[in-house]
Amino acid sequence: MTKKPTAPYELMGGEAAISSLVDRFYFYMDTLPEVQGIRKMHAKSLSNAKDKLFKFLSGWLGGPDLFVQEFGHPMLRRRHLPFAIAQSERDQWMLCMNKAMAEMQMDDNLRKALLDALDHLATHMINQ
């Protein structure tokens, strides 16, 4: 009997799917004029940000806990305190994530649940 995937990581398609999601997310951050506020908070090269988001999402979605293994507990709010994050930056981040998630092949209920959870996380990052 084959074990049915239960973690979002597995349900989404594992490492390849998470990598694709991160690539799409940063494609939008790099190209949408309406998100240039958050783009300017990042280094010219997005490779480090891509690597960290991929590693974070891997563990957060129930896959390998790559971020914790390399950097320790995520402490997301604390790690984002150096950046001025208000409602508009939060909304820009979510715009990129919504667009990237819309391109992912997955169950609509799973997509909604993940976007709701990411929405909550993004709101928690507001520090202005």
N, C-alpha and C positions, 0 to 999 in steps of 0.2 A: 504494500500500500504506500502510495506517495503522499508525503506530507503536504498539505495545502498551505501556500504562503499566507501569512497573516500580518506580518509587519508591512507598513506602507513602503518601506525600502524594497521589499520583495514584490509587493503588489504593483509597484511602479515599473519594475524591470531591473532593479539592482543598480550596480555601479554605472553601467552605460547610460541608464535613464537619468540618474542623478547628475552625471557629467553633462548630459545634453541639456537638462534643465538649467544648470549653472551657466553653460555657454549661452543659452538663449536669454537668460536674465541679464547677463553682462552685455550681450549684443544690444538689448534695448537700452540699458543704461548708457551705453556708448553712442547710441544713435538718435534717441528721441530728444528733440529740443526741449520738451517740457520737463525733462528730468535732469537738466544740466546742473541744478543746485546740488544734487547728491553726487553727480559725476565729478564735480569739482572737489569733493571731499576725498576722492580717491587719487592714488598715484597715477601718473601718466599711463604706465603699464598696469593693466588689471590682473596680471597673472597671479600675484600674491593674493589678491582679494578672491579670485576664482578658486585658488587652492584652498583657502581657509573656508569659504562658503561650502565648497564640495565636502570637505572633511567634517564640518559642522553638520550639514544636512545628512550625511551618511549615518552618523550616530543618532541624530535627532529623529530620523525616520525609521530607526530600528535595525540599521545595518552595522557594519564595523564602526567602532567608536574612535575613528581616526583623529579627530580634533583633540579629544581628551588625552589620547596616547601621546600626542606631540606637544600640546600646549597646556594641558591640565583642564580643570573645570571651565566651561565656556564663560561664565560670569558675563553674559552678553551686555547687560546694562552698564556694568563697570567698564568693560572694554570700549564701549561707545561713548562714555562720558567726555572724552576730549573733543568730540564733534558736537556742534550745535544742531540738535535734532528737534525740530518743531513739527507741528501737524503737516506742514507742506512737504518736509523731507520724508516723513513717514509715508505720506500719500504717494510721493514719487517712487519710493522703494516698492510700495505695494503695486503701483501701476506696472512696473517692470516685472514683478513676480506674477501678477495676474496674467499678463501677456505671455510670459514664458510657460506658466502652468496651462494656459489654454491650448498650447501646442503639444502638450504631453498626451499620449494615449493612456487613458486610465478611466476607471469607473467614475461617473459624474458625482456620486455620493462621496467617494474618496477625495476627489478634487475639491469639493466644497468643504469637507472636514479639514483638509490640509490648509486651504486658503483661510478658513476661519481661525485656525491655530496660528498661522503666520501673521494674520491680521492682529491678533492679540499680542504676539511677540513684537511686532513692529510698533504697536501703540505703547508697549512697555519701554521702548527705547527713547521715547520723547523725554527730553530733558530741558526744554526751553518753554 
